[in-house]
Each structure stands twice: as C-alpha cells, then as structure tokens.
C-alpha cells in the first residue's frame, strides 16, 4: 500500500472483539466495517474514519494526520495543523490572537 510499509502500529481484528467496542463490527457478515481510529499514547481517540466497503482509504492522508497529531502533541498544543497541512509546512500558533483571524494568518496557497 505504501512504499516501505505503514510506519505506525496497526491492528487487525479477526474476531470482531475490538470492532464491537468501537461500533464497527457487522454481526450479519461477521467482519468489521472499514474503520480507522487514531489513538494517542494516552489511549485517547483523536480521529475516527468509517468507510463502507466500496470506498477505499487514502493511506497518505492517514499518515499525514498521524504526523499532525504527533506535532501538536510535541508542542503541547501550542501549535495547530490547519487543513491540508503537511510536514515542514507552517503551523498555526494557538492563542487568543488567532481567534477569528485564521484566514489572515494562514494562507494555504503560499
């Protein structure tokens, strides 16, 4: 799926035990619906994506989101990654001066 493999731990749920807990296990078919859960080191779910079988996932987007969550965690929430952010691109400095001014501060085309 990705050259060199997926660089983060992943889990498979053959018996549906975990899928049942997260509400993605389909008892009628005996399998989990495609679900992606980004869980931080403290066990807190940071992101959820559920897709029906006919729609594929974008692995690069999953990796980008994990990297964004890692950066936010490393800065202890002082920085935020706006939509479309990629590693090495500018982040937003979180604070009251940012409220209502995101589009003045963050210029996605630049």
Jmol script that loads the backbone (N, CA, C; Angstrom):
load data "model"
ATOM      1  N   UNK A   1       0.811  -1.200   0.000  1.00  0.00           N
ATOM      2  CA  UNK A   1       0.000   0.000   0.000  1.00  0.00           C
ATOM      3  C   UNK A   1       0.850   1.258   0.000  1.00  0.00           C
ATOM      4  N   UNK A   2       1.940   1.250   0.782  1.00  0.00           N
ATOM      5  CA  UNK A   2       2.840   2.392   0.855  1.00  0.00           C
ATOM      6  C   UNK A   2       4.265   1.851   0.769  1.00  0.00           C
ATOM      7  N   UNK A   3       5.082   2.467  -0.056  1.00  0.00           N
ATOM      8  CA  UNK A   3       6.463   2.014  -0.165  1.00  0.00           C
ATOM      9  C   UNK A   3       7.115   1.996   1.205  1.00  0.00           C
ATOM     10  N   UNK A   4       7.714   0.886   1.578  1.00  0.00           N
ATOM     11  CA  UNK A   4       8.348   0.749   2.879  1.00  0.00           C
ATOM     12  C   UNK A   4       7.388   0.348   3.986  1.00  0.00           C
ATOM     13  N   UNK A   5       6.107   0.209   3.675  1.00  0.00           N
ATOM     14  CA  UNK A   5       5.117  -0.189   4.671  1.00  0.00           C
ATOM     15  C   UNK A   5       4.532   0.997   5.419  1.00  0.00           C
ATOM     16  N   UNK A   6       3.544   0.726   6.228  1.00  0.00           N
ATOM     17  CA  UNK A   6       2.883   1.767   7.025  1.00  0.00           C
ATOM     18  C   UNK A   6       3.726   2.004   8.263  1.00  0.00           C
ATOM     19  N   UNK A   7       4.196   3.239   8.497  1.00  0.00           N
ATOM     20  CA  UNK A   7       5.194   3.483   9.542  1.00  0.00           C
ATOM     21  C   UNK A   7       4.654   3.617  10.969  1.00  0.00           C
ATOM     22  N   UNK A   8       3.429   3.171  11.220  1.00  0.00           N
ATOM     23  CA  UNK A   8       2.843   3.271  12.555  1.00  0.00           C
ATOM     24  C   UNK A   8       2.193   1.946  12.898  1.00  0.00           C
ATOM     25  N   UNK A   9       2.063   1.620  14.192  1.00  0.00           N
ATOM     26  CA  UNK A   9       1.425   0.365  14.574  1.00  0.00           C
ATOM     27  C   UNK A   9      -0.017   0.297  14.074  1.00  0.00           C
ATOM     28  N   UNK A  10      -0.396  -0.872  13.576  1.00  0.00           N
ATOM     29  CA  UNK A  10      -1.765  -1.091  13.123  1.00  0.00           C
ATOM     30  C   UNK A  10      -2.291  -2.352  13.797  1.00  0.00           C
ATOM     31  N   UNK A  11      -3.587  -2.498  13.790  1.00  0.00           N
ATOM     32  CA  UNK A  11      -4.234  -3.614  14.450  1.00  0.00           C
ATOM     33  C   UNK A  11      -5.215  -4.263  13.489  1.00  0.00           C
ATOM     34  N   UNK A  12      -5.279  -5.576  13.523  1.00  0.00           N
ATOM     35  CA  UNK A  12      -6.312  -6.288  12.785  1.00  0.00           C
ATOM     36  C   UNK A  12      -7.229  -6.939  13.811  1.00  0.00           C
ATOM     37  N   UNK A  13      -8.472  -7.142  13.464  1.00  0.00           N
ATOM     38  CA  UNK A  13      -9.479  -7.589  14.436  1.00  0.00           C
ATOM     39  C   UNK A  13     -10.289  -8.753  13.870  1.00  0.00           C
ATOM     40  N   UNK A  14      -9.634  -9.895  13.703  1.00  0.00           N
ATOM     41  CA  UNK A  14     -10.275 -11.047  13.067  1.00  0.00           C
ATOM     42  C   UNK A  14     -11.549 -11.502  13.774  1.00  0.00           C
ATOM     43  N   UNK A  15     -11.611 -11.422  15.073  1.00  0.00           N
ATOM     44  CA  UNK A  15     -12.789 -11.908  15.798  1.00  0.00           C
ATOM     45  C   UNK A  15     -13.867 -10.866  16.035  1.00  0.00           C
ATOM     46  N   UNK A  16     -13.593  -9.613  15.712  1.00  0.00           N
ATOM     47  CA  UNK A  16     -14.585  -8.565  15.892  1.00  0.00           C
ATOM     48  C   UNK A  16     -14.728  -8.043  17.309  1.00  0.00           C
ATOM     49  N   UNK A  17     -13.866  -8.483  18.221  1.00  0.00           N
ATOM     50  CA  UNK A  17     -13.971  -8.007  19.620  1.00  0.00           C
ATOM     51  C   UNK A  17     -13.771  -6.504  19.720  1.00  0.00           C
ATOM     52  N   UNK A  18     -12.737  -6.008  19.081  1.00  0.00           N
ATOM     53  CA  UNK A  18     -12.442  -4.577  19.161  1.00  0.00           C
ATOM     54  C   UNK A  18     -13.455  -3.791  18.339  1.00  0.00           C
ATOM     55  N   UNK A  19     -13.814  -4.307  17.172  1.00  0.00           N
ATOM     56  CA  UNK A  19     -14.818  -3.654  16.332  1.00  0.00           C
ATOM     57  C   UNK A  19     -16.141  -3.490  17.046  1.00  0.00           C
ATOM     58  N   UNK A  20     -16.486  -4.455  17.872  1.00  0.00           N
ATOM     59  CA  UNK A  20     -17.728  -4.345  18.655  1.00  0.00           C
ATOM     60  C   UNK A  20     -17.653  -3.186  19.631  1.00  0.00           C
ATOM     61  N   UNK A  21     -16.513  -3.018  20.272  1.00  0.00           N
ATOM     62  CA  UNK A  21     -16.324  -1.923  21.225  1.00  0.00           C
ATOM     63  C   UNK A  21     -16.435  -0.566  20.528  1.00  0.00           C
ATOM     64  N   UNK A  22     -15.868  -0.468  19.317  1.00  0.00           N
ATOM     65  CA  UNK A  22     -15.863   0.802  18.581  1.00  0.00           C
ATOM     66  C   UNK A  22     -17.069   0.969  17.656  1.00  0.00           C
ATOM     67  N   UNK A  23     -17.961  -0.003  17.648  1.00  0.00           N
ATOM     68  CA  UNK A  23     -19.198   0.125  16.887  1.00  0.00           C
ATOM     69  C   UNK A  23     -19.058  -0.083  15.387  1.00  0.00           C
ATOM     70  N   UNK A  24     -18.043  -0.826  14.961  1.00  0.00           N
ATOM     71  CA  UNK A  24     -17.866  -1.049  13.526  1.00  0.00           C
ATOM     72  C   UNK A  24     -17.991  -2.524  13.128  1.00  0.00           C
ATOM     73  N   UNK A  25     -18.315  -3.376  14.082  1.00  0.00           N
ATOM     74  CA  UNK A  25     -18.452  -4.796  13.768  1.00  0.00           C
ATOM     75  C   UNK A  25     -19.832  -5.076  13.204  1.00  0.00           C
ATOM     76  N   UNK A  26     -19.874  -5.719  12.036  1.00  0.00           N
ATOM     77  CA  UNK A  26     -21.126  -6.086  11.382  1.00  0.00           C
ATOM     78  C   UNK A  26     -21.384  -7.561  11.670  1.00  0.00           C
ATOM     79  N   UNK A  27     -22.267  -7.817  12.615  1.00  0.00           N
ATOM     80  CA  UNK A  27     -22.535  -9.201  13.021  1.00  0.00           C
ATOM     81  C   UNK A  27     -23.078 -10.043  11.882  1.00  0.00           C
ATOM     82  N   UNK A  28     -23.900  -9.472  11.016  1.00  0.00           N
ATOM     83  CA  UNK A  28     -24.510 -10.228   9.919  1.00  0.00           C
ATOM     84  C   UNK A  28     -23.449 -10.803   8.979  1.00  0.00           C
ATOM     85  N   UNK A  29     -22.400 -10.027   8.694  1.00  0.00           N
ATOM     86  CA  UNK A  29     -21.360 -10.504   7.789  1.00  0.00           C
ATOM     87  C   UNK A  29     -20.169 -11.096   8.531  1.00  0.00           C
ATOM     88  N   UNK A  30     -20.093 -10.849   9.841  1.00  0.00           N
ATOM     89  CA  UNK A  30     -19.004 -11.392  10.641  1.00  0.00           C
ATOM     90  C   UNK A  30     -17.669 -10.694  10.463  1.00  0.00           C
ATOM     91  N   UNK A  31     -17.697  -9.455   9.980  1.00  0.00           N
ATOM     92  CA  UNK A  31     -16.459  -8.686   9.798  1.00  0.00           C
ATOM     93  C   UNK A  31     -16.667  -7.243  10.247  1.00  0.00           C
ATOM     94  N   UNK A  32     -15.558  -6.563  10.462  1.00  0.00           N
ATOM     95  CA  UNK A  32     -15.608  -5.138  10.791  1.00  0.00           C
ATOM     96  C   UNK A  32     -15.827  -4.328   9.521  1.00  0.00           C
ATOM     97  N   UNK A  33     -16.605  -3.256   9.625  1.00  0.00           N
ATOM     98  CA  UNK A  33     -16.684  -2.263   8.563  1.00  0.00           C
ATOM     99  C   UNK A  33     -15.339  -1.540   8.604  1.00  0.00           C
ATOM    100  N   UNK A  34     -14.877  -1.050   7.458  1.00  0.00           N
ATOM    101  CA  UNK A  34     -13.577  -0.382   7.436  1.00  0.00           C
ATOM    102  C   UNK A  34     -13.580   0.819   8.371  1.00  0.00           C
ATOM    103  N   UNK A  35     -12.731   0.758   9.360  1.00  0.00           N
ATOM    104  CA  UNK A  35     -12.629   1.857  10.314  1.00  0.00           C
ATOM    105  C   UNK A  35     -11.178   2.198  10.573  1.00  0.00           C
ATOM    106  N   UNK A  36     -10.935   3.474  10.766  1.00  0.00           N
ATOM    107  CA  UNK A  36      -9.595   3.944  11.123  1.00  0.00           C
ATOM    108  C   UNK A  36      -9.742   4.804  12.362  1.00  0.00           C
ATOM    109  N   UNK A  37      -9.004   4.452  13.382  1.00  0.00           N
ATOM    110  CA  UNK A  37      -9.036   5.177  14.649  1.00  0.00           C
ATOM    111  C   UNK A  37      -7.605   5.571  14.978  1.00  0.00           C
ATOM    112  N   UNK A  38      -7.372   6.862  15.134  1.00  0.00           N
ATOM    113  CA  UNK A  38      -6.049   7.325  15.559  1.00  0.00           C
ATOM    114  C   UNK A  38      -6.142   7.527  17.065  1.00  0.00           C
ATOM    115  N   UNK A  39      -5.356   6.737  17.793  1.00  0.00           N
ATOM    116  CA  UNK A  39      -5.390   6.734  19.250  1.00  0.00           C
ATOM    117  C   UNK A  39      -4.029   7.187  19.757  1.00  0.00           C
ATOM    118  N   UNK A  40      -4.028   8.208  20.618  1.00  0.00           N
ATOM    119  CA  UNK A  40      -2.752   8.750  21.087  1.00  0.00           C
ATOM    120  C   UNK A  40      -2.136   7.855  22.163  1.00  0.00           C
ATOM    121  N   UNK A  41      -0.896   8.128  22.569  1.00  0.00           N
ATOM    122  CA  UNK A  41      -0.227   7.285  23.566  1.00  0.00           C
ATOM    123  C   UNK A  41      -0.952   7.214  24.911  1.00  0.00           C
ATOM    124  N   UNK A  42      -1.852   8.159  25.187  1.00  0.00           N
ATOM    125  CA  UNK A  42      -2.617   8.129  26.432  1.00  0.00           C
ATOM    126  C   UNK A  42      -3.901   7.314  26.287  1.00  0.00           C
ATOM    127  N   UNK A  43      -4.130   6.735  25.085  1.00  0.00           N
ATOM    128  CA  UNK A  43      -5.319   5.934  24.850  1.00  0.00           C
ATOM    129  C   UNK A  43      -6.544   6.746  24.457  1.00  0.00           C
ATOM    130  N   UNK A  44      -6.357   8.013  24.107  1.00  0.00           N
ATOM    131  CA  UNK A  44      -7.477   8.883  23.728  1.00  0.00           C
ATOM    132  C   UNK A  44      -7.639   8.862  22.212  1.00  0.00           C
ATOM    133  N   UNK A  45      -8.864   8.587  21.764  1.00  0.00           N
ATOM    134  CA  UNK A  45      -9.150   8.576  20.330  1.00  0.00           C
ATOM    135  C   UNK A  45      -9.110  10.015  19.830  1.00  0.00           C
ATOM    136  N   UNK A  46      -8.223  10.283  18.883  1.00  0.00           N
ATOM    137  CA  UNK A  46      -8.068  11.622  18.324  1.00  0.00           C
ATOM    138  C   UNK A  46      -8.800  11.783  17.000  1.00  0.00           C
ATOM    139  N   UNK A  47      -8.999  10.681  16.261  1.00  0.00           N
ATOM    140  CA  UNK A  47      -9.670  10.759  14.964  1.00  0.00           C
ATOM    141  C   UNK A  47     -10.332   9.420  14.650  1.00  0.00           C
ATOM    142  N   UNK A  48     -11.451   9.500  13.941  1.00  0.00           N
ATOM    143  CA  UNK A  48     -12.193   8.313  13.513  1.00  0.00           C
ATOM    144  C   UNK A  48     -12.612   8.517  12.068  1.00  0.00           C
ATOM    145  N   UNK A  49     -12.458   7.457  11.264  1.00  0.00           N
ATOM    146  CA  UNK A  49     -12.959   7.475   9.894  1.00  0.00           C
ATOM    147  C   UNK A  49     -13.589   6.109   9.633  1.00  0.00           C
ATOM    148  N   UNK A  50     -14.853   6.103   9.223  1.00  0.00           N
ATOM    149  CA  UNK A  50     -15.566   4.868   8.908  1.00  0.00           C
ATOM    150  C   UNK A  50     -15.994   4.942   7.444  1.00  0.00           C
ATOM    151  N   UNK A  51     -15.632   3.935   6.675  1.00  0.00           N
ATOM    152  CA  UNK A  51     -15.985   3.892   5.265  1.00  0.00           C
ATOM    153  C   UNK A  51     -16.670   2.568   4.943  1.00  0.00           C
ATOM    154  N   UNK A  52     -17.659   2.607   4.084  1.00  0.00           N
ATOM    155  CA  UNK A  52     -18.289   1.375   3.638  1.00  0.00           C
ATOM    156  C   UNK A  52     -17.341   0.682   2.659  1.00  0.00           C
ATOM    157  N   UNK A  53     -17.478  -0.628   2.489  1.00  0.00           N
ATOM    158  CA  UNK A  53     -16.519  -1.382   1.667  1.00  0.00           C
ATOM    159  C   UNK A  53     -16.262  -0.855   0.251  1.00  0.00           C
ATOM    160  N   UNK A  54     -17.231  -0.268  -0.457  1.00  0.00           N
ATOM    161  CA  UNK A  54     -16.927   0.140  -1.824  1.00  0.00           C
ATOM    162  C   UNK A  54     -16.016   1.369  -1.947  1.00  0.00           C
ATOM    163  N   UNK A  55     -15.726   2.037  -0.836  1.00  0.00           N
ATOM    164  CA  UNK A  55     -14.907   3.258  -0.893  1.00  0.00           C
ATOM    165  C   UNK A  55     -13.568   2.990  -0.222  1.00  0.00           C
ATOM    166  N   UNK A  56     -12.494   3.238  -0.971  1.00  0.00           N
ATOM    167  CA  UNK A  56     -11.153   2.999  -0.450  1.00  0.00           C
ATOM    168  C   UNK A  56     -10.638   4.143   0.397  1.00  0.00           C
ATOM    169  N   UNK A  57      -9.608   3.853   1.154  1.00  0.00           N
ATOM    170  CA  UNK A  57      -8.993   4.854   2.019  1.00  0.00           C
ATOM    171  C   UNK A  57      -7.747   5.417   1.364  1.00  0.00           C
ATOM    172  N   UNK A  58      -7.356   6.599   1.783  1.00  0.00           N
ATOM    173  CA  UNK A  58      -6.145   7.247   1.301  1.00  0.00           C
ATOM    174  C   UNK A  58      -5.085   7.098   2.386  1.00  0.00           C
ATOM    175  N   UNK A  59      -4.173   6.168   2.209  1.00  0.00           N
ATOM    176  CA  UNK A  59      -3.167   5.868   3.220  1.00  0.00           C
ATOM    177  C   UNK A  59      -2.291   7.083   3.501  1.00  0.00           C
ATOM    178  N   UNK A  60      -1.941   7.828   2.462  1.00  0.00           N
ATOM    179  CA  UNK A  60      -1.098   9.018   2.670  1.00  0.00           C
ATOM    180  C   UNK A  60      -1.785  10.024   3.588  1.00  0.00           C
ATOM    181  N   UNK A  61      -3.105  10.137   3.485  1.00  0.00           N
ATOM    182  CA  UNK A  61      -3.837  11.065   4.364  1.00  0.00           C
ATOM    183  C   UNK A  61      -3.794  10.575   5.802  1.00  0.00           C
ATOM    184  N   UNK A  62      -3.888   9.282   6.005  1.00  0.00           N
ATOM    185  CA  UNK A  62      -3.789   8.731   7.361  1.00  0.00           C
ATOM    186  C   UNK A  62      -2.430   9.051   7.970  1.00  0.00           C
ATOM    187  N   UNK A  63      -1.370   8.867   7.180  1.00  0.00           N
ATOM    188  CA  UNK A  63      -0.012   9.166   7.655  1.00  0.00           C
ATOM    189  C   UNK A  63       0.119  10.655   7.968  1.00  0.00           C
ATOM    190  N   UNK A  64      -0.416  11.517   7.093  1.00  0.00           N
ATOM    191  CA  UNK A  64      -0.353  12.964   7.321  1.00  0.00           C
ATOM    192  C   UNK A  64      -1.047  13.336   8.620  1.00  0.00           C
ATOM    193  N   UNK A  65      -2.192  12.735   8.874  1.00  0.00           N
ATOM    194  CA  UNK A  65      -2.928  13.049  10.095  1.00  0.00           C
ATOM    195  C   UNK A  65      -2.167  12.589  11.337  1.00  0.00           C
ATOM    196  N   UNK A  66      -1.581  11.399  11.296  1.00  0.00           N
ATOM    197  CA  UNK A  66      -0.786  10.936  12.442  1.00  0.00           C
ATOM    198  C   UNK A  66       0.366  11.894  12.682  1.00  0.00           C
ATOM    199  N   UNK A  67       1.042  12.324  11.622  1.00  0.00           N
ATOM    200  CA  UNK A  67       2.150  13.273  11.769  1.00  0.00           C
ATOM    201  C   UNK A  67       1.670  14.598  12.365  1.00  0.00           C
ATOM    202  N   UNK A  68       0.493  15.048  11.958  1.00  0.00           N
ATOM    203  CA  UNK A  68      -0.058  16.288  12.504  1.00  0.00           C
ATOM    204  C   UNK A  68      -0.352  16.134  13.993  1.00  0.00           C
ATOM    205  N   UNK A  69      -0.965  15.015  14.375  1.00  0.00           N
ATOM    206  CA  UNK A  69      -1.238  14.786  15.798  1.00  0.00           C
ATOM    207  C   UNK A  69       0.052  14.691  16.601  1.00  0.00           C
ATOM    208  N   UNK A  70       1.081  14.086  16.015  1.00  0.00           N
ATOM    209  CA  UNK A  70       2.370  13.997  16.710  1.00  0.00           C
ATOM    210  C   UNK A  70       2.971  15.381  16.928  1.00  0.00           C
ATOM    211  N   UNK A  71       2.884  16.247  15.924  1.00  0.00           N
ATOM    212  CA  UNK A  71       3.423  17.598  16.057  1.00  0.00           C
ATOM    213  C   UNK A  71       2.660  18.377  17.127  1.00  0.00           C
ATOM    214  N   UNK A  72       1.342  18.299  17.088  1.00  0.00           N
ATOM    215  CA  UNK A  72       0.526  19.009  18.085  1.00  0.00           C
ATOM    216  C   UNK A  72       0.874  18.515  19.490  1.00  0.00           C
ATOM    217  N   UNK A  73       1.039  17.209  19.629  1.00  0.00           N
ATOM    218  CA  UNK A  73       1.391  16.641  20.938  1.00  0.00           C
ATOM    219  C   UNK A  73       2.782  17.108  21.375  1.00  0.00           C
ATOM    220  N   UNK A  74       3.734  17.126  20.441  1.00  0.00           N
ATOM    221  CA  UNK A  74       5.100  17.537  20.765  1.00  0.00           C
ATOM    222  C   UNK A  74       5.168  18.992  21.213  1.00  0.00           C
ATOM    223  N   UNK A  75       4.265  19.828  20.665  1.00  0.00           N
ATOM    224  CA  UNK A  75       4.255  21.243  21.054  1.00  0.00           C
ATOM    225  C   UNK A  75       3.307  21.495  22.228  1.00  0.00           C
ATOM    226  N   UNK A  76       2.778  20.411  22.792  1.00  0.00           N
ATOM    227  CA  UNK A  76       1.840  20.503  23.925  1.00  0.00           C
ATOM    228  C   UNK A  76       0.649  21.402  23.603  1.00  0.00           C
ATOM    229  N   UNK A  77       0.216  21.354  22.333  1.00  0.00           N
ATOM    230  CA  UNK A  77      -0.957  22.113  21.916  1.00  0.00           C
ATOM    231  C   UNK A  77      -0.695  23.574  21.585  1.00  0.00           C
ATOM    232  N   UNK A  78       0.574  23.991  21.591  1.00  0.00           N
ATOM    233  CA  UNK A  78       0.892  25.388  21.270  1.00  0.00           C
ATOM    234  C   UNK A  78       0.787  25.663  19.776  1.00  0.00           C
ATOM    235  N   UNK A  79       0.845  24.594  18.970  1.00  0.00           N
ATOM    236  CA  UNK A  79       0.718  24.739  17.520  1.00  0.00           C
ATOM    237  C   UNK A  79      -0.423  23.870  17.030  1.00  0.00           C
ATOM    238  N   UNK A  80      -1.083  24.333  15.975  1.00  0.00           N
ATOM    239  CA  UNK A  80      -2.171  23.583  15.347  1.00  0.00           C
ATOM    240  C   UNK A  80      -1.826  23.390  13.876  1.00  0.00           C
ATOM    241  N   UNK A  81      -2.259  22.273  13.330  1.00  0.00           N
ATOM    242  CA  UNK A  81      -2.024  21.966  11.916  1.00  0.00           C
ATOM    243  C   UNK A  81      -3.322  22.208  11.159  1.00  0.00           C
ATOM    244  N   UNK A  82      -3.362  23.234  10.306  1.00  0.00           N
ATOM    245  CA  UNK A  82      -4.582  23.537   9.570  1.00  0.00           C
ATOM    246  C   UNK A  82      -4.881  22.485   8.508  1.00  0.00           C
ATOM    247  N   UNK A  83      -6.068  22.559   7.929  1.00  0.00           N
ATOM    248  CA  UNK A  83      -6.464  21.637   6.871  1.00  0.00           C
ATOM    249  C   UNK A  83      -5.428  21.653   5.754  1.00  0.00           C
ATOM    250  N   UNK A  84      -5.045  20.485   5.299  1.00  0.00           N
ATOM    251  CA  UNK A  84      -4.073  20.391   4.222  1.00  0.00           C
ATOM    252  C   UNK A  84      -2.624  20.543   4.666  1.00  0.00           C
ATOM    253  N   UNK A  85      -2.391  20.738   5.962  1.00  0.00           N
ATOM    254  CA  UNK A  85      -1.030  20.875   6.460  1.00  0.00           C
ATOM    255  C   UNK A  85      -0.228  19.629   6.121  1.00  0.00           C
ATOM    256  N   UNK A  86       1.039  19.824   5.796  1.00  0.00           N
ATOM    257  CA  UNK A  86       1.970  18.725   5.565  1.00  0.00           C
ATOM    258  C   UNK A  86       3.234  18.997   6.353  1.00  0.00           C
ATOM    259  N   UNK A  87       3.958  17.937   6.750  1.00  0.00           N
ATOM    260  CA  UNK A  87       5.199  18.133   7.496  1.00  0.00           C
ATOM    261  C   UNK A  87       6.123  19.115   6.792  1.00  0.00           C
ATOM    262  N   UNK A  88       6.683  20.028   7.573  1.00  0.00           N
ATOM    263  CA  UNK A  88       7.574  21.048   7.049  1.00  0.00           C
ATOM    264  C   UNK A  88       6.868  22.339   6.662  1.00  0.00           C
ATOM    265  N   UNK A  89       5.552  22.303   6.588  1.00  0.00           N
ATOM    266  CA  UNK A  89       4.776  23.496   6.245  1.00  0.00           C
ATOM    267  C   UNK A  89       4.464  24.269   7.529  1.00  0.00           C
ATOM    268  N   UNK A  90       4.112  25.556   7.398  1.00  0.00           N
ATOM    269  CA  UNK A  90       3.808  26.363   8.588  1.00  0.00           C
ATOM    270  C   UNK A  90       2.610  25.816   9.374  1.00  0.00           C
ATOM    271  N   UNK A  91       2.685  26.015  10.661  1.00  0.00           N
ATOM    272  CA  UNK A  91       1.577  25.672  11.548  1.00  0.00           C
ATOM    273  C   UNK A  91       0.963  26.974  12.057  1.00  0.00           C
ATOM    274  N   UNK A  92      -0.091  26.832  12.816  1.00  0.00           N
ATOM    275  CA  UNK A  92      -0.723  27.999  13.439  1.00  0.00           C
ATOM    276  C   UNK A  92      -0.329  28.031  14.906  1.00  0.00           C
ATOM    277  N   UNK A  93       0.027  29.202  15.398  1.00  0.00           N
ATOM    278  CA  UNK A  93       0.353  29.373  16.815  1.00  0.00           C
ATOM    279  C   UNK A  93      -0.962  29.612  17.551  1.00  0.00           C
ATOM    280  N   UNK A  94      -1.289  28.702  18.442  1.00  0.00           N
ATOM    281  CA  UNK A  94      -2.565  28.750  19.149  1.00  0.00           C
ATOM    282  C   UNK A  94      -2.554  29.868  20.189  1.00  0.00           C
ATOM    283  N   UNK A  95      -3.626  30.645  20.241  1.00  0.00           N
ATOM    284  CA  UNK A  95      -3.756  31.703  21.226  1.00  0.00           C
ATOM    285  C   UNK A  95      -4.945  32.579  20.908  1.00  0.00           C
ATOM    286  N   UNK A  96      -5.313  33.451  21.839  1.00  0.00           N
ATOM    287  CA  UNK A  96      -6.478  34.311  21.642  1.00  0.00           C
ATOM    288  C   UNK A  96      -6.367  35.205  20.410  1.00  0.00           C
ATOM    289  N   UNK A  97      -5.146  35.603  20.046  1.00  0.00           N
ATOM    290  CA  UNK A  97      -4.972  36.475  18.889  1.00  0.00           C
ATOM    291  C   UNK A  97      -5.313  35.772  17.568  1.00  0.00           C
ATOM    292  N   UNK A  98      -5.422  34.448  17.577  1.00  0.00           N
ATOM    293  CA  UNK A  98      -5.756  33.679  16.374  1.00  0.00           C
ATOM    294  C   UNK A  98      -7.267  33.589  16.146  1.00  0.00           C
ATOM    295  N   UNK A  99      -8.044  33.746  17.207  1.00  0.00           N
ATOM    296  CA  UNK A  99      -9.493  33.585  17.115  1.00  0.00           C
ATOM    297  C   UNK A  99     -10.083  34.557  16.098  1.00  0.00           C
ATOM    298  N   UNK A 100     -10.804  34.005  15.119  1.00  0.00           N
ATOM    299  CA  UNK A 100     -11.434  34.813  14.082  1.00  0.00           C
ATOM    300  C   UNK A 100     -10.488  35.331  13.015  1.00  0.00           C
ATOM    301  N   UNK A 101      -9.206  34.969  13.105  1.00  0.00           N
ATOM    302  CA  UNK A 101      -8.220  35.502  12.164  1.00  0.00           C
ATOM    303  C   UNK A 101      -7.419  34.417  11.453  1.00  0.00           C
ATOM    304  N   UNK A 102      -7.910  33.186  11.472  1.00  0.00           N
ATOM    305  CA  UNK A 102      -7.155  32.093  10.865  1.00  0.00           C
ATOM    306  C   UNK A 102      -6.823  32.400   9.413  1.00  0.00           C
ATOM    307  N   UNK A 103      -7.795  32.889   8.645  1.00  0.00           N
ATOM    308  CA  UNK A 103      -7.556  33.137   7.222  1.00  0.00           C
ATOM    309  C   UNK A 103      -6.600  34.302   6.982  1.00  0.00           C
ATOM    310  N   UNK A 104      -6.422  35.179   7.951  1.00  0.00           N
ATOM    311  CA  UNK A 104      -5.440  36.243   7.811  1.00  0.00           C
ATOM    312  C   UNK A 104      -4.029  35.721   8.060  1.00  0.00           C
ATOM    313  N   UNK A 105      -3.942  34.751   8.979  1.00  0.00           N
ATOM    314  CA  UNK A 105      -2.655  34.211   9.400  1.00  0.00           C
ATOM    315  C   UNK A 105      -2.189  33.078   8.484  1.00  0.00           C
ATOM    316  N   UNK A 106      -3.100  32.183   8.155  1.00  0.00           N
ATOM    317  CA  UNK A 106      -2.747  31.001   7.365  1.00  0.00           C
ATOM    318  C   UNK A 106      -3.188  31.200   5.927  1.00  0.00           C
ATOM    319  N   UNK A 107      -2.234  31.159   5.039  1.00  0.00           N
ATOM    320  CA  UNK A 107      -2.506  31.334   3.615  1.00  0.00           C
ATOM    321  C   UNK A 107      -2.110  30.040   2.920  1.00  0.00           C
ATOM    322  N   UNK A 108      -3.097  29.144   2.665  1.00  0.00           N
ATOM    323  CA  UNK A 108      -2.781  27.799   2.158  1.00  0.00           C
ATOM    324  C   UNK A 108      -2.066  27.760   0.819  1.00  0.00           C
ATOM    325  N   UNK A 109      -2.205  28.739  -0.008  1.00  0.00           N
ATOM    326  CA  UNK A 109      -1.561  28.716  -1.323  1.00  0.00           C
ATOM    327  C   UNK A 109      -0.103  29.151  -1.328  1.00  0.00           C
ATOM    328  N   UNK A 110       0.350  29.671  -0.224  1.00  0.00           N
ATOM    329  CA  UNK A 110       1.714  30.222  -0.192  1.00  0.00           C
ATOM    330  C   UNK A 110       2.738  29.199   0.249  1.00  0.00           C
TER     331      UNK A 110
END
end "model"
wireframe off; spacefill off
backbone 0.3
color backbone group
